[in-house]
Structures are given as structure tokens and as C-alpha cells.
Amino acid sequence: KYDFEKVFQSHHNMMVAHARAVKLFKDGGYQGEIGVVHALPTKYPFDPSNPEDVRAAELEDIIHNKFILDATYLGKYSRETMEGVQHILSVNGGKLNITDEDYAILDAAKDLNDFLGINYYMSDWMRGYDGESEITHNATGDKGGSKYQLKGVGQREFDVDVPRTDWDWMIYPQGLYDQIMRVVKDYPNYHKIYITENGLGYKDEFIESEKTVHDDARIDYVRQHLNVIADAIKDGANVKGYFIWSLMDVFSWSNGYEKRYGLFYVDFETQERYPKKSAYWYKELAETKEIK
């Protein structure tokens, strides 16, 4: 069951706790910086001319992005955000408990975050939807196995002219640019941005004779996202760093060991590590600071 009351309440509680920590850090005069990391998948209407699709994208954005960004940088929830939240709760049941003290805590910390970390992997396209909630998580890597439809919100449309991974994650670098510039426009007190996670989950084929993986798709994915980050910087965004996910193949909480993200291939039985083609490419990128 997708429990919207718990979704919004837990997000709110998390942001209040974060605001408390930021305020204590600043009041204590500790050295260093403090900030927050949010996973921010960009949401688009499947048909921009269809008001139902536009509304579905807006509501999905509130759930995943706008609610936590408002709490972080506005110190409150905008009228638009709360109208969306109340609509979703009125359809699905539940209520949000926010106290005046909560708002005071959020407001006191809204300008104190030294940085925003953005985890970005994909974007989503939304259609209007009137049915019951149903979510099927594609944990096997069988493309087309995902289903995501939320009562009172919308449904994700996967049949769009955009590449997607075997786990139905839509590969859309423009979404990262749009999300960065949205932060710049809507939350000008963001100070600076780091891309704290970005990378491609793939079914890597290990070539035994060469002891490597020719992961050109991963190189292309990272290159495209670095290019749009560069575009955002040119357009005024203060992006200070990029952190690839990940150095080596690791266990995925939702996909086990089959979905690989690393620059280094890991033989999980022997624990031996082998640099993939992307590792050499990324090494040159780090040394030259040039996107090739």
C-alpha cells in the first residue's frame, strides 16, 4: 500500500530534523560545511497540451521534489504545494500534522544550508489517472516490467521516445539541466549545488579474455549528463562538483547484484576488481577536466 499520509509526514519530519541539525551546527560554530542531499527526478506531462497530464506531473513533482525543496529553502510549504498535498490526502485519506514550532525550525534554517546535493538518474512522464493505486517495481531488469499508477495523482508512461534502461529508468539528461535551473529560479538561496549521485545501472558483460567490460553506454550516459551540467553552469547555476555512482559494483537494495553501476567490475565470488572501459575514460576526464 502506498500510504500518502506516511509519505508526507515522514518527509516533513525528516526535514524538521535536518533543519534542527543545521541550526545546531551553525550555532555551535563548527568548522566545515553542512547541507542536504535530495533525489530529484524531473517530472513531465506526457501530453503538455492535456491539462490532466499537466496536473499529474505537478502532483508527482510535489510528492518527489517540491515538498522537500520548499521545506529546505522556503522554510514553509508554498500555497501551491499544500493545495497539492491536501488534494492527494483528500482522495486517499490521511492528514498532515505540522506545528507552529515545526515551521519556526524550518524557517530558522532555510538560509543556512551550505550546499544542495542532487541525486539524479532519470525523469518520468505522467498521464492523468482515475483508478486505484498500483505499483510494480521492476527488480529483475526485464524491460517493461514496471507499473506506477497512483490514485488521485497520475500514472507514469513508459512508452515515450526516450531511451530507458532494462529497469525502466528513463535516460534523459535534459531532466538534470531542468532540475538544476528550477532550483536556481525557485530557490535562489541554494548557495551551491553538487551532483552527489549520477550513473548508469547496466547488465555489464565481462570479457574474460580481456578482463574488462566495454561499457560504452555508461560512458555515453555520464558524458551527456556532464554536458548538461556544463550548460547549466554557463546559464548561471553554481554547480561545484560531480560524484559518479559508483566507483565499483555494489549491492543494490532493490536489485541485488545484477544491476551494476561501477567503474570497476567486481567478481562477487572472488572479490577481484577489474577496471572497465569507463574507468579509464573517467580517469582521463578527472586529469584533463575535459569532456570528450
C-alpha positions in Angstrom: 0.0 0.0 0.0 1.2 3.5 -0.9 0.4 5.4 2.3 0.5 9.1 1.4 0.0 10.2 5.0 3.2 8.4 6.0 5.0 9.7 2.8 4.3 13.4 3.6 4.6 13.1 7.3 7.9 11.3 7.2 9.3 13.7 4.6 8.2 16.6 6.8 9.7 15.1 10.0 12.9 14.4 8.1 13.2 18.0 7.0 12.5 19.3 10.5 15.2 17.1 11.9 17.6 18.2 9.3 16.8 21.9 10.0 17.5 21.3 13.7 20.9 19.8 12.9 21.8 22.6 10.5 20.9 25.2 13.1 22.9 23.4 15.8 25.9 23.1 13.5 25.9 26.8 12.7 25.1 28.0 16.2 27.9 25.8 17.5 30.5 27.4 15.2 31.8 24.1 13.9 34.3 24.1 11.1 33.2 22.7 7.7 30.0 22.8 5.7 26.6 21.3 6.1 23.9 20.7 3.6 21.3 18.3 2.3 21.0 15.7 -0.4 17.8 15.2 -2.3 16.9 12.7 -5.0 15.2 14.9 -7.6 13.7 13.0 -10.6 12.2 15.5 -13.0 8.5 15.1 -13.9 7.0 16.0 -17.3 3.4 15.7 -18.6 3.1 13.0 -21.3 1.0 15.5 -23.3 1.8 19.1 -22.4 -1.5 20.2 -24.1 -3.6 17.9 -21.9 -4.5 19.6 -18.5 -4.9 16.2 -16.8 -1.3 15.2 -17.8 0.0 18.6 -16.7 -1.7 18.2 -13.3 -0.4 14.7 -12.9 3.1 15.9 -13.5 2.6 18.8 -11.0 1.3 16.4 -8.3 4.1 13.9 -8.8 6.6 16.7 -8.6 5.1 17.8 -5.3 5.5 14.3 -3.9 9.1 13.8 -5.0 10.6 17.2 -5.3 8.7 20.4 -4.4 7.6 19.3 -0.9 11.1 18.7 0.4 12.7 21.6 -1.6 10.1 24.0 -0.1 10.9 22.8 3.4 14.6 23.2 2.8 14.7 26.6 1.2 11.4 28.4 1.9 11.1 27.3 5.5 7.5 26.5 4.8 5.3 24.9 2.1 4.0 27.2 -0.6 0.3 27.5 -1.2 0.6 25.5 -4.5 2.4 22.7 -2.6 -0.1 22.5 0.2 -3.0 22.5 -2.2 -1.5 19.6 -4.0 -0.8 17.7 -0.7 -4.4 18.3 0.5 -5.8 17.1 -2.7 -3.8 13.9 -2.6 -4.7 13.3 1.1 -8.4 14.1 0.5 -8.6 11.4 -2.3 -6.5 8.8 -0.4 -7.2 9.6 3.2 -4.9 10.8 5.9 -3.8 14.1 7.3 -0.6 16.0 7.8 0.5 17.1 11.3 2.6 20.3 11.2 3.0 22.5 14.2 4.0 26.2 14.5 7.2 25.1 16.2 8.0 22.9 13.1 7.6 26.0 10.8 9.8 28.1 13.1 12.5 25.4 13.0 12.3 25.2 9.2 12.3 29.0 8.8 15.4 29.4 11.1 17.5 27.0 8.9 16.2 27.9 5.4 19.2 30.1 4.5 21.9 28.1 6.4 22.5 25.1 4.1 25.9 25.5 2.5 25.0 23.2 -0.4 22.4 21.1 -2.1 23.3 17.7 -3.2 21.2 16.4 -6.1 21.0 12.7 -6.8 19.7 12.3 -10.4 19.3 9.2 -12.6 16.1 9.6 -14.6 13.0 11.6 -15.4 9.3 10.5 -15.6 6.4 11.3 -17.9 3.0 11.4 -16.3 -0.6 10.9 -17.5 -3.8 11.7 -15.8 -5.3 8.6 -14.0 -8.5 8.0 -12.1 -8.1 4.4 -10.9 -6.7 2.8 -7.7 -3.0 2.8 -6.8 -0.8 0.1 -8.1 2.9 -0.1 -8.2 5.0 -2.9 -9.7 8.8 -2.5 -9.1 11.0 -3.9 -11.9 13.6 -5.6 -9.8 14.6 -8.2 -12.4 15.8 -5.9 -15.2 13.2 -7.2 -17.6 12.4 -4.1 -19.6 8.7 -3.3 -19.5 8.1 -4.8 -16.1 7.3 -1.6 -14.3 3.9 -0.2 -13.4 3.3 3.0 -11.5 -0.1 4.5 -11.0 -1.3 6.5 -8.0 -4.9 7.3 -7.1 -5.5 11.0 -7.3 -2.1 11.7 -8.8 -1.4 10.0 -12.2 0.4 7.2 -13.9 3.9 7.0 -15.4 4.0 6.5 -19.1 7.0 4.4 -20.3 6.2 4.4 -24.0 7.9 7.7 -24.8 10.6 8.5 -27.4 13.3 8.4 -24.7 15.9 5.7 -24.1 15.4 3.6 -21.0 17.3 1.1 -19.0 16.4 -2.6 -18.6 14.9 -1.5 -15.2 12.6 1.1 -17.0 14.6 4.2 -15.8 14.2 6.9 -18.5 17.6 8.2 -19.7 17.0 11.9 -20.1 20.0 14.3 -19.3 17.9 17.3 -20.1 15.9 16.5 -16.9 19.1 17.1 -14.9 19.5 20.5 -16.5 15.9 21.4 -16.0 16.1 20.4 -12.3 19.2 22.4 -11.6 17.8 25.5 -13.3 14.5 25.0 -11.4 16.4 25.2 -8.1 18.3 28.3 -9.3 15.0 30.0 -10.3 12.7 28.9 -7.5 15.1 28.7 -4.6 17.8 31.4 -5.1 19.1 30.9 -1.6 20.5 27.5 -2.5 24.1 28.8 -2.4 25.7 25.9 -4.4 25.0 22.5 -5.9 26.8 19.2 -6.0 25.6 16.4 -8.2 26.0 13.7 -5.5 24.9 10.7 -7.4 24.6 10.0 -11.1 25.4 6.9 -13.2 24.1 4.1 -15.2 22.9 0.8 -13.9 23.6 -1.9 -16.5 23.9 -5.6 -17.2 27.6 -5.5 -17.8 29.2 -8.3 -19.8 32.6 -9.2 -18.5 35.0 -10.2 -21.2 37.1 -12.9 -19.7 39.9 -12.8 -22.3 40.4 -9.1 -21.7 39.5 -8.9 -18.0 37.3 -5.9 -18.6 33.9 -4.6 -19.7 33.3 -2.4 -22.8 30.7 -0.2 -21.2 30.3 2.5 -23.9 26.7 3.0 -22.8 27.9 4.1 -19.4 30.5 6.5 -20.8 27.8 8.0 -23.1 25.4 8.4 -20.2 27.9 10.2 -18.0 29.2 12.3 -20.9 25.7 13.5 -21.7 25.0 14.4 -18.1 28.3 16.3 -17.7 27.5 18.3 -20.8 24.1 19.5 -19.5 25.8 20.3 -16.1 28.3 22.4 -18.1 25.3 24.1 -19.9 23.7 24.9 -16.5 26.9 26.4 -15.2 27.1 28.6 -18.3 23.5 29.6 -17.7 24.2 30.8 -14.1 24.0 27.7 -11.9 26.6 27.4 -9.2 27.4 23.8 -9.6 30.7 23.0 -7.8 31.2 19.2 -8.2 30.1 15.9 -9.6 30.2 12.5 -7.9 29.7 9.4 -10.1 27.8 6.4 -8.9 29.8 4.4 -8.4 33.5 3.5 -8.0 32.8 -0.2 -8.1 29.9 -2.6 -8.5 28.0 -2.8 -5.2 24.9 -4.5 -3.8 21.6 -2.8 -4.7 18.9 -2.8 -2.1 16.2 -3.3 -4.7 18.0 -5.1 -7.5 20.6 -7.3 -5.8 23.9 -7.9 -7.6 22.7 -8.0 -11.2 22.4 -4.2 -11.7 25.9 -2.8 -11.9 26.9 0.8 -11.6 30.7 0.7 -11.0 33.6 2.0 -13.0 35.3 -1.2 -11.7 33.8 -4.6 -12.3 33.6 -6.8 -9.2 33.6 -10.6 -9.3 31.3 -11.1 -6.3 32.6 -14.7 -5.8 36.3 -13.9 -5.7 36.0 -10.2 -4.8 38.5 -9.4 -7.5 38.2 -5.9 -9.2 38.8 -5.1 -12.8 38.7 -1.6 -14.4 36.0 -1.2 -17.0 36.5 0.9 -20.2 34.6 3.7 -18.3 37.3 3.7 -15.5 40.0 4.7 -18.0 37.7 7.2 -19.6 36.8 8.8 -16.3 40.5 8.8 -15.2 41.3 10.9 -18.2 38.3 13.1 -17.6 39.4 13.8 -14.0 43.0 14.5 -15.1 42.2 16.8 -18.0 38.9 18.3 -16.8 37.8 18.0 -20.4 34.6 16.2 -21.5 35.5 14.2 -24.6 
